[in-house]
Amino acid sequence: MSAGSSTLSNDPPVMALAHALGQGSPALPASGRVLFLRARGLEIWRTLAGPGWSFVQPFKPYADALEQAGMALSTEKSNVRFPMALVLPPRQREEARALFARALDQLEPGGTIVAAMPNAGGARGGAHDLERLAGPLQHLSKHKCRVFWTCPETLDIDQELLHEWRHLDAPRPILDGRFESQPGLFAWDRIDTASALLAAHLPMDIQGRVADLGAGWGYLSAEIVRRCPRVNALDLYEADQRALPLARRNVERVIKATGRTLELALHWNDVERGLKSGYHVVVSNHPFHVDRADRPELGQAFIRAAASALKPGGRLLMVANRHLPYESTLHECFNTSRVLVEARGFKVIEAIRGDRP
């Protein structure tokens, strides 16, 4: 199962949204045209969705699953309008508000916006925000989630708020202008503690071709460029498509500042599905949870992918939460491994692949 992939049994907002639509509260449009922002969950949508649905999903595992199921997938903003817009908002408030604004911008006059959120994951605040933006809501509760919807009249829409929220997830400078990022990305406005620990313990003798797994907005890769002058090629792998242009700009800025010549490539990628091969070094601050639940199998999949992508004699440098059980997977995939440092609840590990092909 890909990182973050969902099934009917473990994705209550999807189940609640499908339940509401399935019983006609609210009713699907007669035209069959529906925009679905942050779409995920296939089993139900195979039954409800038609050829007029447009699925928007920047997270690679979800996007791959939708595309493989034959769904019409889009990752770009569009001026096309729909009679219904479905939204699965994230907990991050600015990103959720920007999604509500996008849904409203792409809604036909007289259309309906429908959202579903977990009660423990921001449903009350999300419903309040949509009501502020677009007017009175109707509600339905199911699977410990709230489904809420509105059919906004022109006079109901707060145009000033709409203009403001359109730009809430726009890229912006962070950390005194040293980097760019945007709300909704992991640790979007700060240097993650685990990444900072790994960066501080990057060996200066790293050389050759390097891969950064789960690169985000590019902090670790920028530190590799800055700290490791013998690296001559760098590949960034990231599941969130929105992070890639930011990572490129952030890393290219450091390359320019250091006067380096370095081959740079970025990949919108689900690491669990595999990587290119031939790397001398792989670095990783990989995900270990989905929706706040520990998922150590994600880290185990990253370790296996790294081992497969490394040259004989290559090494993995990774950081992980101290309590997560990765030792058996490291022993399975690498000849040797050792903890370089433990601090602030994390451990930095170096693992060496043997000389055997």
N, C-alpha and C positions, 0 to 999 in steps of 0.2 A: 504494500500500500504506500502510495506516495505521501511525502510530507504534507500534512494538512488535508489529505483527501477525506471526504466525508461520506458516510452511509446514512441510510434512514435511521439507524439505531443510535447514532451518536451526534446528530445535528438537529437539535430541537428547533432552532429558528426556521430551518428549511421545512421540517415537518409541520410546524404551526402555519407557515405561509401557505403550503400546499393544502392543508386542511381548510383554511379559509377560502381559498380559491375553488377548491373542489366542491364546497357546499354553496358556492355562489355569493359569498359575503366577503369581498365585493365580487360582482359578476365580471368574468372575462369579457373583453370587447368583442362584438359581433364580427369585426373585421379580422380578428385573430392576430393583430399586430401588438406586440408587447416588447418593451425595453426592460431588460433585467440587469441591473447594476450590481456588481460583486456576486454574480451568479455562481452557484455551486449546488451539488446534489443531483444525481442523474436519474435515479430510479423513478421518482415522482414526475420529473419534467418530461420523461419519455411519454408519459400518459397525457399530461396536460398541455405540453408545448406543441405549437404548430410551426409551419414554415415561416410564419410572419414574426416569430420571436427573434430578438437580437440579444445575445448574451455578451456581457462585458465583464472581463475578468483578467486583471494583470498578474495574478499569481499563477505561476507556470503549472504546478500540479493540477489545480482546478481547471485551468485553461486547456491543458492536454486532454483531460478526461471529457470535457465538454466537446472538444473538437473531434475526438475519436468516436463519440456517440453520434456524430453527424449534426451537432448543433451549430447554428450560425454564430461564429465567435467574432467579437470586435474588441480591440484594445484601445482604439482612438476615440477622442471626442468627436461628435458629429452634430450637424445642424438638423438631421432628420428628426421629425416629431412623431410621437406615438400616442394612441388613445389611453394607454396604460403604461406606467413605469413601476416596476418592482425594485425594491432596494433591500439588501441585507447589510445594514450599516455596521461598521466596526465600533468598538468601544471608544476609540480615539475621537474626541469631540469635534475637533476642527475638520478632520477628514469626513466624519459623518455629516456635518453641516454642509460641506462642499458637495457631497453626494446628493443631498436633498436639493440643493440649488441646481445641480446638473439635471436631476430628474424633472424639476419644474421647468427648466429651460427647454427640455426636449418633450414636454407634454403638449398635446394638442388642446385647444380650447375645449373645456368640458370634460377633459380626461381625468384619470384617477391615479394618484400616487399611493402605493401600498408598501409598507415596511414591516419587518419582523425583527425583534431583538429579544434576547433573554432577559427575564426580569432581573437577574443578578448581573447582567452585562450592559446596563445603561438604558433599558427600555423606557423607564419613566422619563429620563432626560431627553431621550430621542424623540418621544412622542410630544413632549413639551416644545422641543425645537421645531418640529414640523408644523405644529399648530401655530407657533409664532410666525412662521414663514408663510404658510399657505391657508390658514383658517381652520375652522372647526373640524374635529376628527371623529371617526367612529372606531370602536375598539372591539377586539376579540381576544380572549386568553386561551391558550392551549400549550401543553408541553412545557409549562413553566416559562412561557414566552408571551409577549404581547404583540399582536398584529394590529396595526393602526393604519388608517387610510383617510384620504380627503379628496374631494372633487372641487378644487379651488375655483372660485369665481374671480374675475379680474380684480374686483374691489377687495377680495380677501387677501390678496398677495401683498406682502410688505416689500415694495420695490427697493427701498433703501437697504433692507436686510438682504434681499436677494443679490444685490450688487456686491455687498460686503462678503457674503458667504461664497460667491463664485470663486473668490481668490484665496480662500482660507487654506487650501492645500497646495498653493503655488510654491515652487522652489524659492528659497531665500538664503541669504548668508547666515551662517552660524559660527559660534566660537570665534568671535571678533573678526569675522570675515575670512577666516582661514579655509573654510569649507562651505559648500552649499548642501542643503538638504531640504526635505519637505515633510509636513505632518503626515503621519500614517506609516512611515518607514520605521523599522526597528531602531530604537534609541535615536530618533530623528534629530534631536536638538542637543545631543551630548555625546561624549565618548563613553561608550559602554565600559563598565569596570573590567569585564573579562577581556575585552579587546585591548584595553590599555595595559593589562598585565601581560598578555601575550606579546604585544609590541615591545614592551620594556625588556623582554627576555628573548628577542629574536637574535640568533647568533649572527655576528657580522660576516661570517664566512659563507653565508648562503650565496649560492651562485647558480648560473645557468637559467633554465626555464622553471618558473614558479607558477603555481595555481593557488588562488585564494577562493575557498569554498564558502558560500554565503557572504559575499563581499559587501552587501549593503551599499551604503553611499560612498564606500571606498577608503575608509580610515586605515584599515590594516594594510591595504595595498600601497597607500601613500607612505606609510611608515616603512614598508619594505624598500620602496624607492629611496627614501631618505637615509635609511640605516645600512643598506646592503648594496654597496657599489658594484659587486660582481654579478648581480642579477642582470641578465640581458633580454629576458622575455617574461611577460607577466600576463596571465589569463585570469580574468575575474568571472566567477560563476555566481549568479544571483537569480532567485526564483521570482522576485518582485520586479516586474519590468520597469516600474517607475523609477527604481533606484539606478538603473544602468546609465542614463545620460548624466546624472549627477556624479556617479562614480567616475565616469570618463573625464568630466571636467575637473574633478578634484584631483585625480591622479595626474592628469596632463599638466595641471598647474605646478605640481611638485616636480615632475620631470623637467619642465622648463626652468624652474628655479634652481635645480641642481645642475643644469647643463648636460644632462644625461642623454644618450641615445638608447632607446629601449623599445622593443616591440611590445605593443599593448593590444590585447583583444578582450572583448566583453561578450559573455554568453548568457542569454536568457535561458535558464536551465533548471531542471529538476535533478539535483545531484543523485538522487536515488536511482535514476535511470541511466547513470553512467556519465563518464567524462571522456575527453580526449586523453591520449596516453603520452608517455615520454617525458614526464616532469621529473626534474631533479629534486624539487621540494614542493610539498603541499602545506599550506597553512589553513587553519580552520577555526573559527568560532561559530560552531554550528548550532542550529536550534535544538532544544531539548524538550519543548512543550508545545502543545496545541491547545488554544483556548484555556490557558492557565493550568492544564493538566500535564504532569510529567509524561514524556514520551521518549524514554531512553533509546528506543529502537531507531529513532531518527538519527541520533548521534552514531549508533552502531552502523547504520547504512552509510553515513558519511565516511566512517573509518574504512569500511570495505571498499567504497568507491575510490578513496585516496590510495589505498594499497594497490588497486588495479591500475591506477593511472601513473604510478611512480615507476621510474626506471629501476632496475636492480641496483641496490645500494642507496636508493633515494630515501628521503626521510619526510615524515609527517611531524609538523609542529602544531599542536592543537591546545585549546583551552576548554575546560569543562567545569561544570559545577562539581564541587568536591565530592558530593554524595553519590554521583551517578556511576553505575557499574559498567565501566568500559574495559576493564582489565582483561577479561576473557576474550573479548573481540580483538583487542590489540595483540594478545598472545596468539590468537588464531591467524591473524593477517600479517604480522611482522615478526622478524627474528628477535629483535630486542626492543624494549621500551623502558623509559624511566621518567619519573616526575622531576622536572627541573625546579619547580617552585610551587609552594602552596601558600596562598594568601587571600584574604578578603572573601573566603568561601569558595575559591576556585583553585584549580590545579592546572599548571602548564605541563604538557607531556610531549616528549620527543620519542618517536618510534622510527626504527631503521628497517627498511626492507632488505632482505638478504641478497646475496649476489646471484642466487639462482634466478633464471628467467621466469 
